Amino acid sequence: MQYRRLGRSGLQVSELSLGSWVTYHNQVDTKAATEMLAAAFDAGVNFFDNAEVYAQGESEVVMGQAFKALKWNRLDYIVSSKFFWGLTRESNTTVNRKDTLNRKYLMQAVDGSLKRMGLDFIDLIYCHRPDPHTPIEETVRAMSDIITQGKALYWGTSEWSAADIRAAWEIAERHHLHKPVMEQPQYHLFHRKRVEQEYARLYEDIGLGLTTWSPLASGLLTGKYRDGVPAGSRASLESMAWMRDQLQDRAKNAAVGELASIANELGCSLAQLAIAWINRNPRVSTVILGASKASQLQDNLGALAVTPKLTPEIVARIDAITLPLSN
Ligand SMILES: NC(=O)c1ccc[n+]([C@@H]2O[C@H](COP(=O)([O-])OP(=O)(O)OC[C@H]3O[C@@H](n4cnc5c(N)ncnc54)[C@H](OP(=O)(O)O)[C@@H]3O)[C@@H](O)[C@H]2O)c1
């Protein structure tokens, strides 16, 4: 495992990290989470991603219980949370509890996450989505104040436009506040424009780091949806029914079939090929993996050995298959 600086910050994150969306509490209980965190940590993973909204706070509870059992030195791991939706995405929730980045919500949301995880501070906190109804300056001041209070160490954004990230950074610069350090965007073979084009100037201009999500497009890039929805898979979950069509997209599954021959040539799995392709991008600080089983995690960590095999010629072949289908 190699470690990369999170953008311009001094913090070193492992090139592969592990997240808990969909899985913790729903598919992975505390015992399994503890085992997978331990396996990842043993492989050199030092960053574990979470969010307030995952399993309505229960994902943070599971991770907190696992940390307690693992008794790692706090200097040796980095943990995140993200705020915007509140604890539930139900539309009948009262105002100031959801879909906001206002100061009141943010200052209270961080306390909830700290309590659920049983931590004194969270290393990375994110604005989980942009909030066009709150002035960016209000959000920047609140995130910066949370850091000044010692409840978090670094802050960033997730799925913000390049213009909004730059605006936040400039406000922080102007007022000597803590600046956003990282963005958490979706990035995989079928979703690349934002990272490769929209954010292109931000890497040098403001030193933006990236912690990228859904490297396997929720499993599509493993080839598991080529013949429909397998039992027990993400798309089989009732709560994820909204994803079924996109995971069974015919053209994309056919492209995955073509990628399989490249993976065969390299002696690796499709998942490893897809993850290695992301990892080879130097703009990516860390690729956040997802896994519902220990065997998947082991498969995915194997991508590290595949990254050096991605020669320009291999990458050109991968791009020829996937670029026409990517956004
Ligand atoms: N900031 C954001 O808005 C945002 C959004 C999404 C995710 N994230 C973060 O990014 C992390 C990773 O995202 P993700 O979970 O969507 O990643 P992903 O790698 O695209 O999908 C992971 C899922 O694919 C399946 N899978 C993984 N490895 C496999 C393998 N080797 N073989 C077969 N199936 C495999 C598993 O689902 P099944 O076994 O259930 O099929 C697993 O839970 C999340 O946990 C979260 O921390 C952030």
The ligand as a Gaussian input file, in Angstrom:
#p B3LYP/6-31G(d) Opt

LIG

0 1
 N      -19.995000      10.918000      -1.178000
 C      -20.980000      10.236000      -1.691000
 O      -22.005000      10.785000      -2.099000
 C      -20.858000       8.742000      -1.782000
 C      -21.783000       8.002000      -2.536000
 C      -21.620000       6.623000      -2.614000
 C      -20.560000       6.020000      -1.944000
 N      -19.692000       6.755000      -1.197000
 C      -18.569000       6.138000      -0.447000
 O      -17.817000       5.292000      -1.317000
 C      -17.805000       3.971000      -0.779000
 C      -17.733000       2.969000      -1.905000
 O      -18.890000       3.115000      -2.727000
 P      -19.660000       1.824000      -3.208000
 O      -19.986000       0.957000      -2.047000
 O      -20.750000       2.263000      -4.099000
 O      -18.460000       1.117000      -4.049000
 P      -18.530000       0.105000      -5.274000
 O      -17.202000      -0.561000      -5.300000
 O      -18.960000       0.795000      -6.513000
 O      -19.660000      -0.953000      -4.897000
 C      -19.471000      -1.791000      -3.782000
 C      -20.446000      -2.950000      -3.848000
 O      -20.196000      -3.740000      -5.024000
 C      -20.224000      -5.132000      -4.673000
 N      -18.835000      -5.621000      -4.773000
 C      -17.705000      -4.999000      -4.334000
 N      -16.619000      -5.720000      -4.627000
 C      -17.030000      -6.806000      -5.288000
 C      -16.358000      -7.894000      -5.856000
 N      -15.025000      -7.986000      -5.815000
 N      -17.100000      -8.851000      -6.482000
 C      -18.445000      -8.759000      -6.547000
 N      -19.155000      -7.733000      -6.005000
 C      -18.453000      -6.759000      -5.384000
 C      -20.757000      -5.196000      -3.247000
 O      -22.179000      -5.158000      -3.280000
 P      -23.124000      -6.482000      -3.197000
 O      -22.308000      -7.619000      -2.677000
 O      -24.207000      -6.082000      -2.271000
 O      -23.601000      -6.683000      -4.592000
 C      -20.255000      -3.891000      -2.671000
 O      -20.948000      -3.466000      -1.531000
 C      -19.071000       3.912000       0.074000
 O      -19.035000       2.901000       1.053000
 C      -19.072000       5.286000       0.693000
 O      -18.182000       5.338000       1.765000
 C      -19.824000       8.111000      -1.118000

